[in-house]
């Protein structure tokens, strides 16, 4: 009988200990739950980088808190990216609107002057012809911008097909440069052209390659102030196409953004720079398995494009 009483007392003590242990554990869970609810309520009401914390150790709640903080950090990062993209999108729309509105407003003004009176002498006729030429130029500017927008949208969306073929880059480079002879004459300068006597062959899309060279030359004409240099250099199994020029509008801080869409160092947007030319260059080079890089050294801005040779 005494053994039974002792056994019952021991069981009672054990059950009491278990009850106390469970009560303490349950109390910790309740305390931790209240703490988490309070913090979550605060996070719901405020846009903050606050992280959930633990007020006491309660089972696997630490794992739950760590997992929640990880998910929340990922969510915050995605929100930050979306905000930056949204800001860039608004800036892009503003820039495009300005780039389209400016030449159209100018063209409208010249058209109004053309309709005011009929030319009655040679001087008036010449002035009218000048107005007409200006209107045509402004319309061409808008058309060029819209073409660039369409071109960039297609290549970024992966809708543009590239017909890869074996191309003599040396001849194509020289032919494209020659198309800008009048532009360099207007700037009263002659570019230095340095190409190897041996033809450089690459695998590329001809139209895309011409577009790349055209955009590089146009960018040099817009932002350059002299020392225009166009070259092709052979390095083992690679060829480097370089366009360089002296500039007073590009700084070191611009280099990491120079290939971004709509980015232009001309904040006043008076140089007919849409910020799409170099963005298109980068996309085209990427799709043809090449590499592109920009550099600025002692006032000389250069862009190097490297392709594998055949």
VMD Tcl script that draws the C-alpha trace (Angstrom):
set ca {
  {0.00 0.00 0.00}
  {2.82 2.35 0.88}
  {4.43 1.67 -2.53}
  {1.17 2.52 -4.25}
  {0.92 5.81 -2.32}
  {4.51 6.68 -3.19}
  {3.90 5.84 -6.84}
  {0.79 8.00 -6.89}
  {2.64 10.92 -5.32}
  {5.45 10.61 -7.84}
  {2.96 10.54 -10.70}
  {1.20 13.57 -9.26}
  {4.48 15.47 -9.01}
  {5.39 14.46 -12.57}
  {2.03 15.58 -13.92}
  {2.36 18.86 -12.02}
  {5.80 19.43 -13.55}
  {4.50 18.65 -17.01}
  {1.57 21.00 -16.48}
  {3.88 23.79 -15.32}
  {6.19 23.19 -18.27}
  {3.30 23.26 -20.76}
  {1.83 26.34 -19.11}
  {5.15 28.17 -19.37}
  {5.57 27.06 -22.96}
  {2.01 28.09 -23.82}
  {2.60 31.42 -22.12}
  {5.69 32.00 -24.26}
  {3.77 31.15 -27.43}
  {1.00 33.57 -26.45}
  {3.48 36.31 -25.60}
  {5.39 35.78 -28.84}
  {2.14 35.68 -30.84}
  {0.93 38.98 -29.32}
  {4.34 40.52 -30.04}
  {4.23 39.37 -33.68}
  {0.66 40.61 -34.14}
  {1.62 44.04 -32.80}
  {4.61 44.27 -35.12}
  {2.62 43.04 -38.13}
  {-0.08 45.64 -37.41}
  {2.57 48.33 -37.38}
  {4.07 47.06 -40.63}
  {0.62 47.09 -42.26}
  {0.07 50.72 -41.33}
  {3.53 52.09 -42.13}
  {5.90 51.89 -45.09}
  {9.01 50.90 -43.21}
  {12.03 48.62 -43.38}
  {11.29 47.31 -39.89}
  {11.92 43.60 -39.38}
  {9.99 41.22 -37.13}
  {11.75 40.46 -33.88}
  {11.48 37.87 -31.14}
  {10.58 38.73 -27.54}
  {11.20 35.23 -26.23}
  {12.16 31.78 -27.39}
  {9.07 29.79 -28.27}
  {9.48 26.64 -30.27}
  {9.96 27.18 -34.02}
  {8.66 30.76 -34.03}
  {12.25 31.90 -34.67}
  {12.16 30.05 -37.99}
  {8.81 31.66 -38.84}
  {10.17 35.14 -38.05}
  {13.34 34.54 -40.10}
  {11.30 33.25 -43.06}
  {8.88 36.19 -42.86}
  {11.76 38.70 -42.77}
  {13.33 37.03 -45.79}
  {10.08 37.22 -47.76}
  {9.51 40.81 -46.64}
  {13.03 41.82 -47.73}
  {12.46 40.27 -51.15}
  {9.13 42.09 -51.41}
  {10.77 45.41 -50.45}
  {13.49 44.89 -53.05}
  {10.90 44.21 -55.74}
  {8.93 47.30 -54.71}
  {12.10 49.41 -54.88}
  {12.82 48.11 -58.39}
  {9.25 48.83 -59.48}
  {9.46 52.35 -58.10}
  {12.72 53.02 -59.93}
  {11.30 51.58 -63.15}
  {8.12 53.61 -62.72}
  {10.17 56.77 -62.19}
  {12.29 55.97 -65.24}
  {9.12 55.27 -67.23}
  {7.64 58.66 -66.30}
  {10.90 60.37 -67.23}
  {10.94 58.47 -70.52}
  {7.39 59.54 -71.37}
  {8.29 63.14 -70.54}
  {11.41 62.98 -72.71}
  {9.59 61.38 -75.64}
  {6.78 63.92 -75.40}
  {9.33 66.73 -75.46}
  {11.27 65.21 -78.35}
  {8.11 64.81 -80.44}
  {6.40 68.05 -79.45}
  {9.42 70.32 -80.04}
  {9.95 69.60 -83.78}
  {6.21 69.45 -84.43}
  {5.70 72.85 -82.77}
  {8.55 74.25 -84.81}
  {7.16 72.78 -88.04}
  {3.72 74.19 -87.25}
  {5.22 77.65 -86.76}
  {7.00 77.57 -90.11}
  {3.84 76.29 -91.84}
  {1.91 79.22 -90.40}
  {4.51 81.62 -91.82}
  {4.26 79.89 -95.19}
  {0.50 80.40 -95.32}
  {0.58 84.09 -94.39}
  {1.50 85.41 -97.79}
  {2.49 84.39 -101.30}
  {6.10 85.04 -102.36}
  {6.23 87.98 -104.75}
  {9.95 88.25 -105.39}
  {13.12 86.16 -105.40}
  {13.96 86.96 -101.79}
  {10.52 85.90 -100.61}
  {10.73 82.73 -102.68}
  {14.09 81.85 -101.14}
  {12.69 82.46 -97.67}
  {9.75 80.18 -98.44}
  {12.09 77.47 -99.69}
  {14.07 77.81 -96.47}
  {10.90 77.41 -94.41}
  {9.87 74.35 -96.41}
  {13.30 72.76 -95.90}
  {13.05 73.41 -92.17}
  {9.59 71.84 -91.99}
  {10.85 68.77 -93.85}
  {13.78 68.48 -91.44}
  {11.50 68.67 -88.41}
  {9.21 66.00 -89.84}
  {12.25 63.83 -90.55}
  {13.35 64.28 -86.93}
  {10.00 63.02 -85.66}
  {10.03 60.11 -88.11}
  {13.53 59.15 -87.01}
  {12.50 59.21 -83.35}
  {9.44 57.04 -84.01}
  {11.55 54.60 -86.05}
  {14.04 54.32 -83.19}
  {11.24 53.74 -80.69}
  {9.74 51.01 -82.85}
  {13.13 49.46 -83.50}
  {14.09 49.41 -79.83}
  {10.71 48.03 -78.74}
  {10.99 45.18 -81.25}
  {14.51 44.13 -80.34}
  {13.87 44.40 -76.58}
  {10.74 42.27 -76.92}
  {12.67 39.67 -78.91}
  {10.51 40.21 -82.00}
  {13.34 41.17 -84.34}
  {14.92 38.38 -86.35}
  {18.64 38.49 -87.12}
  {19.78 36.99 -90.40}
  {23.33 35.98 -89.56}
  {25.76 35.78 -92.48}
  {29.45 36.12 -93.29}
  {30.18 39.83 -93.78}
  {33.26 41.78 -94.79}
  {33.22 44.24 -91.90}
  {36.03 46.34 -93.40}
  {34.06 47.17 -96.56}
  {30.80 47.66 -94.67}
  {32.51 49.99 -92.19}
  {34.03 52.14 -94.93}
  {30.81 52.26 -96.96}
  {28.76 53.38 -93.96}
  {31.26 56.07 -92.96}
  {31.20 57.46 -96.50}
  {27.45 58.11 -96.15}
  {28.27 60.81 -93.56}
  {30.77 62.72 -95.70}
  {28.52 65.79 -95.92}
  {27.90 65.77 -92.15}
  {31.61 65.95 -91.41}
  {32.05 68.60 -94.10}
  {29.38 70.70 -92.39}
  {31.43 70.47 -89.18}
  {34.51 71.48 -91.18}
  {36.47 68.41 -90.14}
  {37.74 65.19 -91.64}
  {37.73 61.99 -89.56}
  {40.77 59.75 -89.28}
  {39.97 56.29 -90.61}
  {42.21 53.37 -89.72}
  {41.34 49.94 -91.09}
  {43.55 46.92 -91.87}
  {44.46 46.06 -95.44}
  {43.30 42.50 -94.82}
  {39.48 42.21 -94.78}
  {37.86 41.44 -91.42}
  {35.06 38.89 -91.69}
  {32.42 38.46 -88.99}
  {29.13 36.62 -88.66}
  {26.38 39.18 -88.21}
  {23.13 40.61 -89.54}
  {24.00 43.12 -92.24}
  {21.20 45.58 -91.55}
  {21.81 45.50 -87.80}
  {25.54 46.00 -88.33}
  {24.91 49.03 -90.56}
  {22.52 50.41 -87.96}
  {25.15 49.99 -85.23}
  {27.77 51.90 -87.21}
  {25.28 54.62 -88.18}
  {24.21 55.14 -84.57}
  {27.81 55.34 -83.39}
  {28.64 57.95 -86.02}
  {25.48 59.94 -85.30}
  {26.30 59.90 -81.60}
  {29.82 61.16 -82.39}
  {28.44 63.95 -84.57}
  {25.94 65.04 -81.90}
  {28.24 64.95 -78.88}
  {31.66 65.29 -80.50}
  {33.70 68.45 -80.85}
  {36.53 67.09 -82.97}
  {39.29 64.46 -83.20}
  {36.97 61.97 -84.89}
  {38.64 58.61 -85.28}
  {37.18 55.41 -86.75}
  {39.18 52.21 -86.64}
  {39.14 48.43 -86.99}
  {41.77 46.40 -85.17}
  {42.46 42.68 -85.36}
  {43.38 40.81 -82.15}
  {43.89 37.06 -82.61}
  {40.37 35.75 -83.25}
  {38.62 39.06 -82.55}
  {38.06 42.35 -84.30}
  {37.50 45.61 -82.42}
  {35.46 48.37 -84.04}
  {36.16 51.71 -82.36}
  {34.56 55.12 -82.76}
  {36.13 57.94 -80.75}
  {35.90 61.71 -80.57}
  {36.64 64.64 -78.31}
  {33.63 65.72 -76.25}
  {32.62 68.40 -73.79}
  {29.23 66.93 -72.83}
  {30.11 63.47 -71.48}
  {31.65 62.87 -68.06}
  {32.89 59.83 -66.17}
  {29.65 59.65 -64.19}
  {27.73 59.14 -67.44}
  {29.60 56.00 -68.54}
  {27.62 53.49 -66.45}
  {24.36 54.82 -67.94}
  {25.48 55.65 -71.47}
  {23.70 52.61 -72.97}
  {20.45 53.05 -71.03}
  {17.35 53.76 -73.06}
  {16.38 57.46 -73.17}
  {19.49 58.47 -71.26}
  {21.20 61.54 -72.70}
  {23.82 63.88 -71.32}
  {22.07 66.74 -73.10}
  {19.66 67.69 -70.32}
  {18.30 70.60 -72.34}
  {17.64 68.17 -75.21}
  {18.76 70.68 -77.83}
  {21.16 68.37 -79.69}
  {18.57 66.04 -81.21}
  {19.65 63.27 -78.85}
  {16.84 60.80 -78.12}
  {18.83 58.53 -75.83}
  {17.90 55.51 -77.94}
  {20.80 55.30 -80.40}
  {23.33 53.70 -78.06}
  {20.64 51.61 -76.37}
  {19.86 50.09 -79.78}
  {23.59 49.56 -80.37}
  {23.91 47.57 -77.15}
  {20.85 45.44 -77.90}
  {21.99 44.66 -81.45}
  {25.54 43.81 -80.34}
  {24.18 41.55 -77.61}
  {21.93 39.66 -80.03}
  {24.89 39.11 -82.37}
  {27.09 37.72 -79.58}
  {29.39 40.73 -79.44}
  {30.56 42.98 -76.62}
  {30.33 46.76 -76.30}
  {32.08 49.12 -73.91}
  {32.39 52.89 -73.50}
  {35.36 54.82 -72.11}
  {36.40 58.41 -71.47}
  {40.03 59.44 -71.15}
  {41.36 62.99 -71.19}
  {38.27 64.30 -72.94}
  {38.23 61.57 -75.61}
  {35.07 59.48 -75.59}
  {35.26 56.09 -77.28}
  {33.04 53.09 -77.87}
  {34.56 49.69 -78.59}
  {32.58 46.82 -80.13}
  {34.21 43.41 -80.27}
  {33.14 40.53 -82.51}
  {34.63 37.12 -83.10}
  {36.28 36.89 -86.52}
  {36.02 34.02 -89.00}
}
mol new
graphics top color blue
foreach p $ca { graphics top sphere $p radius 0.5 }
foreach p [lrange $ca 0 end-1] q [lrange $ca 1 end] { graphics top cylinder $p $q radius 0.2 }
display resetview
